[in-house]
Amino acid sequence: MDNTQALQTAETIFQQLGGQRRLKTFVGANTFTFHNRPEVEEVDATFKFKMNSRMNTCKVTYHRCPDNYTVKFLKLGKTSVKEVSKHEDVYCDELVKLFETQTNLFLHF
C-alpha cells in the first residue's frame, strides 16, 4: 500500500468515526495522524482527544487482511505512554459504539 492509499485509508477510518469535524466538536479531538506499514499491510490512524482523564489518545489500526481493526486507547503523558485498553477484531460498524463505551464520550446526539 503506497502513502496515498494509506492516507485515504486513514481518512476513511476518521470518517467511520463521524469525521474529523465531528470528532473535533464532540470530543475536542486534535493531532490527526497516520502511519503506513506496507510490509504488513496495515495503516494506523491516531488522534488525541480531551474530556477524559483516564485516556487521551485513540489509535485505530486497519488490517487489510482480514479487513478489520485493532483499537487502542492510550494515556500519553509528557514522558510516558500507558495502554488503557486494546480491542482486536473490531469491524467498521462497531467503531463508534466502542469509542463511546470506552470513553463515555458521545459522537452523536
Secondary structure, 3 states (H helix, E strand, C coil): CCHHHHHHHHHHHHHHCCCHHHHHHHHCCEEEEEEEEHHHCEEEEEEECCCCCCCCEEEEEEECCCCEEEEEEEEECCCCEEEEEEEEEECHHHHHHHHHHHHCCCCCC
